[in-house]
Amino acid sequence: MKCHICGAEIRAVRTDPPIQSDEQCIVIFKNLPVLQCENCSEYLLEDAVMAWVDEAMEKVSPSTELEIIRYAA
Ligand SMILES: [Zn+2]
């Protein structure tokens, strides 16, 4: 698989990406499996991981500014 930004190889890695749910809230997902470009900082989430992230984000209170969620699947 190739990066759609720069065309370099994409690898499956575990990382802790901060994902912003709205203006107030940033969620850091610990140990999340992502597909990361080895050249630029672009990364993709597989559909199943994306669905898990969406579900986890919905459980975060809107008043929370920073939440850390460990990926467990
Ligand atoms: Zn790239």
N, CA, C, O and the ligand as a Tripos MOL2 file, in Angstrom:
@<TRIPOS>MOLECULE
protein
  293   291    74     0     0
PROTEIN
NO_CHARGES

@<TRIPOS>ATOM
      1 N           0.8370   -1.1940    0.0000 N.3       1 MET1
      2 CA          0.0000    0.0000    0.0000 C.3       1 MET1
      3 C           0.8780    1.2530    0.0000 C.2       1 MET1
      4 O           1.9170    1.2840    0.6600 O.2       1 MET1
      5 N           0.4600    2.2920   -0.7440 N.am      2 LYS2
      6 CA          1.2510    3.5130   -0.8690 C.3       2 LYS2
      7 C           0.5180    4.7020   -0.2410 C.2       2 LYS2
      8 O          -0.7110    4.7630   -0.2180 O.2       2 LYS2
      9 N           1.3150    5.6360    0.2620 N.am      3 CYS3
     10 CA          0.7760    6.8800    0.8060 C.3       3 CYS3
     11 C           0.1280    7.6880   -0.3200 C.2       3 CYS3
     12 O           0.7100    7.8400   -1.3940 O.2       3 CYS3
     13 N          -1.0770    8.2030   -0.0720 N.am      4 HIS4
     14 CA         -1.7510    8.9900   -1.1150 C.3       4 HIS4
     15 C          -1.2340   10.4170   -1.1940 C.2       4 HIS4
     16 O          -1.5700   11.1470   -2.1270 O.2       4 HIS4
     17 N          -0.4190   10.8240   -0.2230 N.am      5 ILE5
     18 CA          0.1790   12.1650   -0.2440 C.3       5 ILE5
     19 C           1.5090   12.1500   -1.0080 C.2       5 ILE5
     20 O           1.6950   12.9220   -1.9480 O.2       5 ILE5
     21 N           2.4230   11.2770   -0.6050 N.am      6 CYS6
     22 CA          3.7760   11.3290   -1.1590 C.3       6 CYS6
     23 C           4.1710   10.0800   -1.9360 C.2       6 CYS6
     24 O           5.2040   10.0810   -2.6060 O.2       6 CYS6
     25 N           3.3730    9.0100   -1.8660 N.am      7 GLY7
     26 CA          3.6610    7.8040   -2.6450 C.3       7 GLY7
     27 C           4.6390    6.8360   -1.9950 C.2       7 GLY7
     28 O           4.9730    5.8090   -2.5860 O.2       7 GLY7
     29 N           5.1030    7.1490   -0.7850 N.am      8 ALA8
     30 CA          6.0120    6.2420   -0.0750 C.3       8 ALA8
     31 C           5.2290    5.0530    0.5020 C.2       8 ALA8
     32 O           3.9980    5.0470    0.5200 O.2       8 ALA8
     33 N           5.9700    4.0610    0.9660 N.am      9 GLU9
     34 CA          5.3570    2.8520    1.5110 C.3       9 GLU9
     35 C           4.6620    3.1510    2.8430 C.2       9 GLU9
     36 O           5.1410    3.9500    3.6470 O.2       9 GLU9
     37 N           3.5240    2.4900    3.0510 N.am     10 ILE10
     38 CA          2.7770    2.6440    4.2960 C.3      10 ILE10
     39 C           2.9100    1.3680    5.1230 C.2      10 ILE10
     40 O           2.8020    0.2620    4.5920 O.2      10 ILE10
     41 N           3.1420    1.5230    6.4010 N.am     11 ARG11
     42 CA          3.3320    0.3820    7.2860 C.3      11 ARG11
     43 C           2.3040    0.3610    8.4050 C.2      11 ARG11
     44 O           1.8340    1.4030    8.8620 O.2      11 ARG11
     45 N           1.9650   -0.8520    8.8380 N.am     12 ALA12
     46 CA          1.1020   -1.0090   10.0070 C.3      12 ALA12
     47 C           1.9600   -0.8500   11.2540 C.2      12 ALA12
     48 O           2.8970   -1.6160   11.4750 O.2      12 ALA12
     49 N           1.6380    0.1390   12.0590 N.am     13 VAL13
     50 CA          2.3730    0.3820   13.2980 C.3      13 VAL13
     51 C           1.3850    0.6680   14.4240 C.2      13 VAL13
     52 O           0.2020    0.9110   14.1860 O.2      13 VAL13
     53 N           1.8980    0.6330   15.6640 N.am     14 ARG14
     54 CA          1.0980    1.0600   16.8170 C.3      14 ARG14
     55 C           1.6030    2.4190   17.2520 C.2      14 ARG14
     56 O           2.8010    2.6120   17.4580 O.2      14 ARG14
     57 N           0.6790    3.3620   17.3920 N.am     15 THR15
     58 CA          1.0930    4.6980   17.8100 C.3      15 THR15
     59 C           0.0150    5.3120   18.7020 C.2      15 THR15
     60 O          -1.0090    4.6850   18.9730 O.2      15 THR15
     61 N           0.2540    6.5320   19.1500 N.am     16 ASP16
     62 CA         -0.6580    7.2040   20.0850 C.3      16 ASP16
     63 C          -1.1450    8.5070   19.4720 C.2      16 ASP16
     64 O          -0.8020    9.5800   19.9690 O.2      16 ASP16
     65 N          -1.9370    8.4410   18.4020 N.am     17 PRO17
     66 CA         -2.3120    9.6880   17.7210 C.3      17 PRO17
     67 C          -3.3320   10.4960   18.5000 C.2      17 PRO17
     68 O          -4.3010    9.9300   19.0080 O.2      17 PRO17
     69 N          -3.1380   11.8260   18.6100 N.am     18 PRO18
     70 CA         -4.1700   12.6840   19.1660 C.3      18 PRO18
     71 C          -5.2160   12.9660   18.0890 C.2      18 PRO18
     72 O          -4.8740   13.3770   16.9800 O.2      18 PRO18
     73 N          -6.4700   12.7490   18.4110 N.am     19 ILE19
     74 CA         -7.5400   12.9730   17.4400 C.3      19 ILE19
     75 C          -8.5080   13.9790   18.0340 C.2      19 ILE19
     76 O          -8.9960   13.8060   19.1510 O.2      19 ILE19
     77 N          -8.7780   15.0220   17.2840 N.am     20 GLN20
     78 CA         -9.6430   16.0860   17.7730 C.3      20 GLN20
     79 C         -11.0860   15.7800   17.4200 C.2      20 GLN20
     80 O         -11.4100   15.5530   16.2550 O.2      20 GLN20
     81 N         -11.9510   15.7750   18.4210 N.am     21 SER21
     82 CA        -13.3520   15.4500   18.1680 C.3      21 SER21
     83 C         -14.1520   16.6870   17.8080 C.2      21 SER21
     84 O         -15.0580   16.6200   16.9770 O.2      21 SER21
     85 N         -13.8300   17.8120   18.4220 N.am     22 ASP22
     86 CA        -14.4380   19.0990   18.0710 C.3      22 ASP22
     87 C         -13.4840   20.1760   18.5610 C.2      22 ASP22
     88 O         -12.3300   19.8640   18.8540 O.2      22 ASP22
     89 N         -13.9120   21.4280   18.6650 N.am     23 GLU23
     90 CA        -12.9660   22.4840   19.0360 C.3      23 GLU23
     91 C         -12.3790   22.3040   20.4300 C.2      23 GLU23
     92 O         -11.2480   22.7150   20.6880 O.2      23 GLU23
     93 N         -13.1400   21.6950   21.3210 N.am     24 GLN24
     94 CA        -12.6880   21.6250   22.7040 C.3      24 GLN24
     95 C         -11.8870   20.3720   23.0340 C.2      24 GLN24
     96 O         -10.9460   20.4300   23.8260 O.2      24 GLN24
     97 N         -12.2390   19.2690   22.4500 N.am     25 CYS25
     98 CA        -11.7800   17.9950   22.9810 C.3      25 CYS25
     99 C         -10.7550   17.2870   22.0910 C.2      25 CYS25
    100 O         -10.9660   17.0880   20.8950 O.2      25 CYS25
    101 N          -9.6370   16.9140   22.7220 N.am     26 ILE26
    102 CA         -8.6400   16.1120   22.0280 C.3      26 ILE26
    103 C          -8.5410   14.7650   22.7440 C.2      26 ILE26
    104 O          -8.3870   14.7070   23.9640 O.2      26 ILE26
    105 N          -8.6280   13.7130   21.9880 N.am     27 VAL27
    106 CA         -8.5160   12.3730   22.5470 C.3      27 VAL27
    107 C          -7.2200   11.7440   22.0540 C.2      27 VAL27
    108 O          -6.9510   11.7000   20.8530 O.2      27 VAL27
    109 N          -6.4200   11.2590   23.0020 N.am     28 ILE28
    110 CA         -5.1950   10.5460   22.6270 C.3      28 ILE28
    111 C          -5.4760    9.0560   22.7610 C.2      28 ILE28
    112 O          -5.8220    8.5680   23.8370 O.2      28 ILE28
    113 N          -5.3250    8.3560   21.6690 N.am     29 PHE29
    114 CA         -5.5490    6.9150   21.6700 C.3      29 PHE29
    115 C          -4.2210    6.1980   21.8210 C.2      29 PHE29
    116 O          -3.3590    6.2640   20.9440 O.2      29 PHE29
    117 N          -4.0640    5.5040   22.9600 N.am     30 LYS30
    118 CA         -2.8130    4.8130   23.2220 C.3      30 LYS30
    119 C          -2.7950    3.4730   22.5000 C.2      30 LYS30
    120 O          -3.7760    2.7290   22.5020 O.2      30 LYS30
    121 N          -1.6440    3.1830   21.8780 N.am     31 ASN31
    122 CA         -1.4230    1.8720   21.2730 C.3      31 ASN31
    123 C          -2.4000    1.5560   20.1420 C.2      31 ASN31
    124 O          -2.7970    0.4070   19.9510 O.2      31 ASN31
    125 N          -2.7760    2.5840   19.4030 N.am     32 LEU32
    126 CA         -3.7360    2.4000   18.3130 C.3      32 LEU32
    127 C          -3.0300    1.8440   17.0680 C.2      32 LEU32
    128 O          -1.9890    2.3630   16.6660 O.2      32 LEU32
    129 N          -3.5880    0.7970   16.4580 N.am     33 PRO33
    130 CA         -2.9940    0.2990   15.2190 C.3      33 PRO33
    131 C          -3.3580    1.2130   14.0500 C.2      33 PRO33
    132 O          -4.5370    1.3930   13.7460 O.2      33 PRO33
    133 N          -2.3630    1.7800   13.4050 N.am     34 VAL34
    134 CA         -2.6020    2.6660   12.2620 C.3      34 VAL34
    135 C          -1.7180    2.2220   11.1010 C.2      34 VAL34
    136 O          -0.7780    1.4450   11.2700 O.2      34 VAL34
    137 N          -2.0440    2.7360    9.9230 N.am     35 LEU35
    138 CA         -1.2090    2.5410    8.7460 C.3      35 LEU35
    139 C          -0.4820    3.8550    8.5360 C.2      35 LEU35
    140 O          -1.0820    4.8490    8.1260 O.2      35 LEU35
    141 N           0.8160    3.8560    8.8190 N.am     36 GLN36
    142 CA          1.5830    5.1010    8.8220 C.3      36 GLN36
    143 C           2.5710    5.1440    7.6710 C.2      36 GLN36
    144 O           3.2530    4.1630    7.3730 O.2      36 GLN36
    145 N           2.6350    6.3170    7.0230 N.am     37 CYS37
    146 CA          3.6140    6.5420    5.9600 C.3      37 CYS37
    147 C           5.0110    6.6310    6.5750 C.2      37 CYS37
    148 O           5.1930    7.2670    7.6140 O.2      37 CYS37
    149 N           5.9930    5.9990    5.9410 N.am     38 GLU38
    150 CA          7.3450    6.0600    6.4920 C.3      38 GLU38
    151 C           8.0760    7.3300    6.0630 C.2      38 GLU38
    152 O           9.1760    7.5970    6.5480 O.2      38 GLU38
    153 N           7.4910    8.1120    5.1710 N.am     39 ASN39
    154 CA          8.1440    9.3300    4.6790 C.3      39 ASN39
    155 C           7.5570   10.6020    5.2930 C.2      39 ASN39
    156 O           8.2930   11.4100    5.8600 O.2      39 ASN39
    157 N           6.2530   10.7830    5.1860 N.am     40 CYS40
    158 CA          5.6250   11.9620    5.7780 C.3      40 CYS40
    159 C           4.8370   11.5170    7.0100 C.2      40 CYS40
    160 O           4.8890   10.3480    7.3920 O.2      40 CYS40
    161 N           4.1200   12.4270    7.6210 N.am     41 SER41
    162 CA          3.4480   12.0800    8.8750 C.3      41 SER41
    163 C           2.0260   11.5790    8.6500 C.2      41 SER41
    164 O           1.2730   11.3920    9.6060 O.2      41 SER41
    165 N           1.6570   11.3610    7.3900 N.am     42 GLU42
    166 CA          0.3010   10.9220    7.0690 C.3      42 GLU42
    167 C           0.0110    9.5280    7.6310 C.2      42 GLU42
    168 O           0.8560    8.6350    7.5650 O.2      42 GLU42
    169 N          -1.1830    9.3560    8.1810 N.am     43 TYR43
    170 CA         -1.5700    8.0100    8.5840 C.3      43 TYR43
    171 C          -3.0300    7.7620    8.2620 C.2      43 TYR43
    172 O          -3.8280    8.6900    8.1340 O.2      43 TYR43
    173 N          -3.3580    6.4870    8.1340 N.am     44 LEU44
    174 CA         -4.7230    6.0720    7.8340 C.3      44 LEU44
    175 C          -5.1830    5.1230    8.9280 C.2      44 LEU44
    176 O          -4.3790    4.4700    9.5920 O.2      44 LEU44
    177 N          -6.4960    5.0650    9.0960 N.am     45 LEU45
    178 CA         -7.0640    4.0890   10.0190 C.3      45 LEU45
    179 C          -7.8390    3.0580    9.2080 C.2      45 LEU45
    180 O          -8.5690    3.4020    8.2780 O.2      45 LEU45
    181 N          -7.6720    1.8000    9.5680 N.am     46 GLU46
    182 CA         -8.4860    0.7680    8.9240 C.3      46 GLU46
    183 C          -9.9380    0.9550    9.3550 C.2      46 GLU46
    184 O         -10.2130    1.5310   10.4080 O.2      46 GLU46
    185 N         -10.8640    0.4610    8.5300 N.am     47 ASP47
    186 CA        -12.2950    0.6740    8.7940 C.3      47 ASP47
    187 C         -12.7110    0.2240   10.1940 C.2      47 ASP47
    188 O         -13.4450    0.9280   10.8870 O.2      47 ASP47
    189 N         -12.2380   -0.9490   10.6010 N.am     48 ALA48
    190 CA        -12.6190   -1.4860   11.9080 C.3      48 ALA48
    191 C         -12.0840   -0.6020   13.0350 C.2      48 ALA48
    192 O         -12.7620   -0.3850   14.0390 O.2      48 ALA48
    193 N         -10.8670   -0.0970   12.8600 N.am     49 VAL49
    194 CA        -10.2580    0.7760   13.8710 C.3      49 VAL49
    195 C         -10.9820    2.1140   13.9000 C.2      49 VAL49
    196 O         -11.2480    2.6660   14.9680 O.2      49 VAL49
    197 N         -11.2970    2.6260   12.7190 N.am     50 MET50
    198 CA        -12.0330    3.8810   12.5950 C.3      50 MET50
    199 C         -13.3830    3.7900   13.3090 C.2      50 MET50
    200 O         -13.7880    4.7180   14.0100 O.2      50 MET50
    201 N         -14.0710    2.6660   13.1220 N.am     51 ALA51
    202 CA        -15.3690    2.4630   13.7730 C.3      51 ALA51
    203 C         -15.2040    2.4420   15.2890 C.2      51 ALA51
    204 O         -16.0280    2.9890   16.0230 O.2      51 ALA51
    205 N         -14.1260    1.8020   15.7480 N.am     52 TRP52
    206 CA        -13.8580    1.7330   17.1840 C.3      52 TRP52
    207 C         -13.5870    3.1310   17.7310 C.2      52 TRP52
    208 O         -14.0810    3.4970   18.7980 O.2      52 TRP52
    209 N         -12.7930    3.9130   16.9880 N.am     53 VAL53
    210 CA        -12.4600    5.2780   17.3890 C.3      53 VAL53
    211 C         -13.7230    6.1390   17.4620 C.2      53 VAL53
    212 O         -13.9170    6.8810   18.4250 O.2      53 VAL53
    213 N         -14.5840    6.0370   16.4390 N.am     54 ASP54
    214 CA        -15.8290    6.8080   16.4220 C.3      54 ASP54
    215 C         -16.6750    6.5090   17.6480 C.2      54 ASP54
    216 O         -17.2260    7.4100   18.2810 O.2      54 ASP54
    217 N         -16.7670    5.2060   17.9740 N.am     55 GLU55
    218 CA        -17.5610    4.7850   19.1170 C.3      55 GLU55
    219 C         -16.9680    5.3300   20.4240 C.2      55 GLU55
    220 O         -17.6920    5.8090   21.2970 O.2      55 GLU55
    221 N         -15.6560    5.2470   20.5360 N.am     56 ALA56
    222 CA        -14.9760    5.7380   21.7430 C.3      56 ALA56
    223 C         -15.1510    7.2520   21.8880 C.2      56 ALA56
    224 O         -15.3470    7.7520   22.9960 O.2      56 ALA56
    225 N         -15.0820    7.9770   20.7730 N.am     57 MET57
    226 CA        -15.2250    9.4390   20.8030 C.3      57 MET57
    227 C         -16.6180    9.8490   21.2760 C.2      57 MET57
    228 O         -16.7810   10.8630   21.9550 O.2      57 MET57
    229 N         -17.6180    9.0510   20.9080 N.am     58 GLU58
    230 CA        -18.9880    9.3840   21.2940 C.3      58 GLU58
    231 C         -19.1890    9.3020   22.7980 C.2      58 GLU58
    232 O         -20.0710    9.9620   23.3480 O.2      58 GLU58
    233 N         -18.3650    8.4880   23.4680 N.am     59 LYS59
    234 CA        -18.5050    8.3080   24.9160 C.3      59 LYS59
    235 C         -17.7860    9.3920   25.6990 C.2      59 LYS59
    236 O         -17.9670    9.5080   26.9110 O.2      59 LYS59
    237 N         -16.9660   10.1910   25.0090 N.am     60 VAL60
    238 CA        -16.2370   11.2510   25.6920 C.3      60 VAL60
    239 C         -17.1890   12.4140   25.9540 C.2      60 VAL60
    240 O         -17.8960   12.8750   25.0570 O.2      60 VAL60
    241 N         -17.1910   12.8740   27.1960 N.am     61 SER61
    242 CA        -18.0490   13.9970   27.5610 C.3      61 SER61
    243 C         -17.6640   15.2510   26.7940 C.2      61 SER61
    244 O         -16.4770   15.5240   26.6130 O.2      61 SER61
    245 N         -18.6600   16.0270   26.3340 N.am     62 PRO62
    246 CA        -18.3540   17.2480   25.5650 C.3      62 PRO62
    247 C         -17.5740   18.2830   26.3750 C.2      62 PRO62
    248 O         -16.9280   19.1560   25.7970 O.2      62 PRO62
    249 N         -17.6270   18.1960   27.6990 N.am     63 SER63
    250 CA        -16.9180   19.1700   28.5290 C.3      63 SER63
    251 C         -15.4520   18.7750   28.7640 C.2      63 SER63
    252 O         -14.6820   19.5490   29.3320 O.2      63 SER63
    253 N         -15.0750   17.5740   28.3270 N.am     64 THR64
    254 CA        -13.6950   17.1190   28.5000 C.3      64 THR64
    255 C         -12.7720   17.8310   27.5200 C.2      64 THR64
    256 O         -13.0920   17.9640   26.3380 O.2      64 THR64
    257 N         -11.6210   18.2890   28.0190 N.am     65 GLU65
    258 CA        -10.6580   18.9320   27.1120 C.3      65 GLU65
    259 C          -9.6500   17.9480   26.5650 C.2      65 GLU65
    260 O          -9.2520   18.0300   25.4030 O.2      65 GLU65
    261 N          -9.2360   17.0150   27.4100 N.am     66 LEU66
    262 CA         -8.2390   16.0360   26.9880 C.3      66 LEU66
    263 C          -8.5770   14.6860   27.6060 C.2      66 LEU66
    264 O          -8.7320   14.5710   28.8210 O.2      66 LEU66
    265 N          -8.6870   13.6800   26.7710 N.am     67 GLU67
    266 CA         -9.0160   12.3320   27.2430 C.3      67 GLU67
    267 C          -7.9590   11.3800   26.6760 C.2      67 GLU67
    268 O          -7.5200   11.5330   25.5370 O.2      67 GLU67
    269 N          -7.5670   10.4150   27.4720 N.am     68 ILE68
    270 CA         -6.6290    9.3950   26.9810 C.3      68 ILE68
    271 C          -7.3220    8.0430   27.0540 C.2      68 ILE68
    272 O          -7.7550    7.6090   28.1210 O.2      68 ILE68
    273 N          -7.4190    7.3930   25.9160 N.am     69 ILE69
    274 CA         -8.1150    6.1090   25.8440 C.3      69 ILE69
    275 C          -7.1600    5.0590   25.2940 C.2      69 ILE69
    276 O          -6.5600    5.2480   24.2360 O.2      69 ILE69
    277 N          -7.0230    3.9690   26.0070 N.am     70 ARG70
    278 CA         -6.1530    2.8850   25.5350 C.3      70 ARG70
    279 C          -6.9320    1.9680   24.6030 C.2      70 ARG70
    280 O          -8.0310    1.5190   24.9290 O.2      70 ARG70
    281 N          -6.3530    1.6970   23.4450 N.am     71 TYR71
    282 CA         -6.9930    0.7960   22.4920 C.3      71 TYR71
    283 C          -6.9300   -0.6210   23.0280 C.2      71 TYR71
    284 O          -5.8570   -1.1350   23.3430 O.2      71 TYR71
    285 N          -8.1010   -1.2470   23.1300 N.am     72 ALA72
    286 CA         -8.1510   -2.6120   23.6530 C.3      72 ALA72
    287 C          -9.0120   -3.4630   22.7520 C.2      72 ALA72
    288 O         -10.2270   -3.5290   22.9390 O.2      72 ALA72
    289 N          -8.4150   -4.1080   21.7900 N.am     73 ALA73
    290 CA         -9.1570   -4.9930   20.8950 C.3      73 ALA73
    291 C          -8.1920   -5.9840   20.2550 C.2      73 ALA73
    292 O          -8.6100   -6.8270   19.4610 O.2      73 ALA73
    293 ZN          3.5420    9.9790    2.7800 Zn       74 ZN74
@<TRIPOS>BOND
     1     1     2 1
     2     2     3 1
     3     3     4 2
     4     3     5 am
     5     5     6 1
     6     6     7 1
     7     7     8 2
     8     7     9 am
     9     9    10 1
    10    10    11 1
    11    11    12 2
    12    11    13 am
    13    13    14 1
    14    14    15 1
    15    15    16 2
    16    15    17 am
    17    17    18 1
    18    18    19 1
    19    19    20 2
    20    19    21 am
    21    21    22 1
    22    22    23 1
    23    23    24 2
    24    23    25 am
    25    25    26 1
    26    26    27 1
    27    27    28 2
    28    27    29 am
    29    29    30 1
    30    30    31 1
    31    31    32 2
    32    31    33 am
    33    33    34 1
    34    34    35 1
    35    35    36 2
    36    35    37 am
    37    37    38 1
    38    38    39 1
    39    39    40 2
    40    39    41 am
    41    41    42 1
    42    42    43 1
    43    43    44 2
    44    43    45 am
    45    45    46 1
    46    46    47 1
    47    47    48 2
    48    47    49 am
    49    49    50 1
    50    50    51 1
    51    51    52 2
    52    51    53 am
    53    53    54 1
    54    54    55 1
    55    55    56 2
    56    55    57 am
    57    57    58 1
    58    58    59 1
    59    59    60 2
    60    59    61 am
    61    61    62 1
    62    62    63 1
    63    63    64 2
    64    63    65 am
    65    65    66 1
    66    66    67 1
    67    67    68 2
    68    67    69 am
    69    69    70 1
    70    70    71 1
    71    71    72 2
    72    71    73 am
    73    73    74 1
    74    74    75 1
    75    75    76 2
    76    75    77 am
    77    77    78 1
    78    78    79 1
    79    79    80 2
    80    79    81 am
    81    81    82 1
    82    82    83 1
    83    83    84 2
    84    83    85 am
    85    85    86 1
    86    86    87 1
    87    87    88 2
    88    87    89 am
    89    89    90 1
    90    90    91 1
    91    91    92 2
    92    91    93 am
    93    93    94 1
    94    94    95 1
    95    95    96 2
    96    95    97 am
    97    97    98 1
    98    98    99 1
    99    99   100 2
   100    99   101 am
   101   101   102 1
   102   102   103 1
   103   103   104 2
   104   103   105 am
   105   105   106 1
   106   106   107 1
   107   107   108 2
   108   107   109 am
   109   109   110 1
   110   110   111 1
   111   111   112 2
   112   111   113 am
   113   113   114 1
   114   114   115 1
   115   115   116 2
   116   115   117 am
   117   117   118 1
   118   118   119 1
   119   119   120 2
   120   119   121 am
   121   121   122 1
   122   122   123 1
   123   123   124 2
   124   123   125 am
   125   125   126 1
   126   126   127 1
   127   127   128 2
   128   127   129 am
   129   129   130 1
   130   130   131 1
   131   131   132 2
   132   131   133 am
   133   133   134 1
   134   134   135 1
   135   135   136 2
   136   135   137 am
   137   137   138 1
   138   138   139 1
   139   139   140 2
   140   139   141 am
   141   141   142 1
   142   142   143 1
   143   143   144 2
   144   143   145 am
   145   145   146 1
   146   146   147 1
   147   147   148 2
   148   147   149 am
   149   149   150 1
   150   150   151 1
   151   151   152 2
   152   151   153 am
   153   153   154 1
   154   154   155 1
   155   155   156 2
   156   155   157 am
   157   157   158 1
   158   158   159 1
   159   159   160 2
   160   159   161 am
   161   161   162 1
   162   162   163 1
   163   163   164 2
   164   163   165 am
   165   165   166 1
   166   166   167 1
   167   167   168 2
   168   167   169 am
   169   169   170 1
   170   170   171 1
   171   171   172 2
   172   171   173 am
   173   173   174 1
   174   174   175 1
   175   175   176 2
   176   175   177 am
   177   177   178 1
   178   178   179 1
   179   179   180 2
   180   179   181 am
   181   181   182 1
   182   182   183 1
   183   183   184 2
   184   183   185 am
   185   185   186 1
   186   186   187 1
   187   187   188 2
   188   187   189 am
   189   189   190 1
   190   190   191 1
   191   191   192 2
   192   191   193 am
   193   193   194 1
   194   194   195 1
   195   195   196 2
   196   195   197 am
   197   197   198 1
   198   198   199 1
   199   199   200 2
   200   199   201 am
   201   201   202 1
   202   202   203 1
   203   203   204 2
   204   203   205 am
   205   205   206 1
   206   206   207 1
   207   207   208 2
   208   207   209 am
   209   209   210 1
   210   210   211 1
   211   211   212 2
   212   211   213 am
   213   213   214 1
   214   214   215 1
   215   215   216 2
   216   215   217 am
   217   217   218 1
   218   218   219 1
   219   219   220 2
   220   219   221 am
   221   221   222 1
   222   222   223 1
   223   223   224 2
   224   223   225 am
   225   225   226 1
   226   226   227 1
   227   227   228 2
   228   227   229 am
   229   229   230 1
   230   230   231 1
   231   231   232 2
   232   231   233 am
   233   233   234 1
   234   234   235 1
   235   235   236 2
   236   235   237 am
   237   237   238 1
   238   238   239 1
   239   239   240 2
   240   239   241 am
   241   241   242 1
   242   242   243 1
   243   243   244 2
   244   243   245 am
   245   245   246 1
   246   246   247 1
   247   247   248 2
   248   247   249 am
   249   249   250 1
   250   250   251 1
   251   251   252 2
   252   251   253 am
   253   253   254 1
   254   254   255 1
   255   255   256 2
   256   255   257 am
   257   257   258 1
   258   258   259 1
   259   259   260 2
   260   259   261 am
   261   261   262 1
   262   262   263 1
   263   263   264 2
   264   263   265 am
   265   265   266 1
   266   266   267 1
   267   267   268 2
   268   267   269 am
   269   269   270 1
   270   270   271 1
   271   271   272 2
   272   271   273 am
   273   273   274 1
   274   274   275 1
   275   275   276 2
   276   275   277 am
   277   277   278 1
   278   278   279 1
   279   279   280 2
   280   279   281 am
   281   281   282 1
   282   282   283 1
   283   283   284 2
   284   283   285 am
   285   285   286 1
   286   286   287 1
   287   287   288 2
   288   287   289 am
   289   289   290 1
   290   290   291 1
   291   291   292 2
@<TRIPOS>SUBSTRUCTURE
     1 MET1         2 RESIDUE 1 A MET
     2 LYS2         6 RESIDUE 1 A LYS
     3 CYS3        10 RESIDUE 1 A CYS
     4 HIS4        14 RESIDUE 1 A HIS
     5 ILE5        18 RESIDUE 1 A ILE
     6 CYS6        22 RESIDUE 1 A CYS
     7 GLY7        26 RESIDUE 1 A GLY
     8 ALA8        30 RESIDUE 1 A ALA
     9 GLU9        34 RESIDUE 1 A GLU
    10 ILE10       38 RESIDUE 1 A ILE
    11 ARG11       42 RESIDUE 1 A ARG
    12 ALA12       46 RESIDUE 1 A ALA
    13 VAL13       50 RESIDUE 1 A VAL
    14 ARG14       54 RESIDUE 1 A ARG
    15 THR15       58 RESIDUE 1 A THR
    16 ASP16       62 RESIDUE 1 A ASP
    17 PRO17       66 RESIDUE 1 A PRO
    18 PRO18       70 RESIDUE 1 A PRO
    19 ILE19       74 RESIDUE 1 A ILE
    20 GLN20       78 RESIDUE 1 A GLN
    21 SER21       82 RESIDUE 1 A SER
    22 ASP22       86 RESIDUE 1 A ASP
    23 GLU23       90 RESIDUE 1 A GLU
    24 GLN24       94 RESIDUE 1 A GLN
    25 CYS25       98 RESIDUE 1 A CYS
    26 ILE26      102 RESIDUE 1 A ILE
    27 VAL27      106 RESIDUE 1 A VAL
    28 ILE28      110 RESIDUE 1 A ILE
    29 PHE29      114 RESIDUE 1 A PHE
    30 LYS30      118 RESIDUE 1 A LYS
    31 ASN31      122 RESIDUE 1 A ASN
    32 LEU32      126 RESIDUE 1 A LEU
    33 PRO33      130 RESIDUE 1 A PRO
    34 VAL34      134 RESIDUE 1 A VAL
    35 LEU35      138 RESIDUE 1 A LEU
    36 GLN36      142 RESIDUE 1 A GLN
    37 CYS37      146 RESIDUE 1 A CYS
    38 GLU38      150 RESIDUE 1 A GLU
    39 ASN39      154 RESIDUE 1 A ASN
    40 CYS40      158 RESIDUE 1 A CYS
    41 SER41      162 RESIDUE 1 A SER
    42 GLU42      166 RESIDUE 1 A GLU
    43 TYR43      170 RESIDUE 1 A TYR
    44 LEU44      174 RESIDUE 1 A LEU
    45 LEU45      178 RESIDUE 1 A LEU
    46 GLU46      182 RESIDUE 1 A GLU
    47 ASP47      186 RESIDUE 1 A ASP
    48 ALA48      190 RESIDUE 1 A ALA
    49 VAL49      194 RESIDUE 1 A VAL
    50 MET50      198 RESIDUE 1 A MET
    51 ALA51      202 RESIDUE 1 A ALA
    52 TRP52      206 RESIDUE 1 A TRP
    53 VAL53      210 RESIDUE 1 A VAL
    54 ASP54      214 RESIDUE 1 A ASP
    55 GLU55      218 RESIDUE 1 A GLU
    56 ALA56      222 RESIDUE 1 A ALA
    57 MET57      226 RESIDUE 1 A MET
    58 GLU58      230 RESIDUE 1 A GLU
    59 LYS59      234 RESIDUE 1 A LYS
    60 VAL60      238 RESIDUE 1 A VAL
    61 SER61      242 RESIDUE 1 A SER
    62 PRO62      246 RESIDUE 1 A PRO
    63 SER63      250 RESIDUE 1 A SER
    64 THR64      254 RESIDUE 1 A THR
    65 GLU65      258 RESIDUE 1 A GLU
    66 LEU66      262 RESIDUE 1 A LEU
    67 GLU67      266 RESIDUE 1 A GLU
    68 ILE68      270 RESIDUE 1 A ILE
    69 ILE69      274 RESIDUE 1 A ILE
    70 ARG70      278 RESIDUE 1 A ARG
    71 TYR71      282 RESIDUE 1 A TYR
    72 ALA72      286 RESIDUE 1 A ALA
    73 ALA73      290 RESIDUE 1 A ALA
    74 ZN74       293 GROUP 0 **** ****
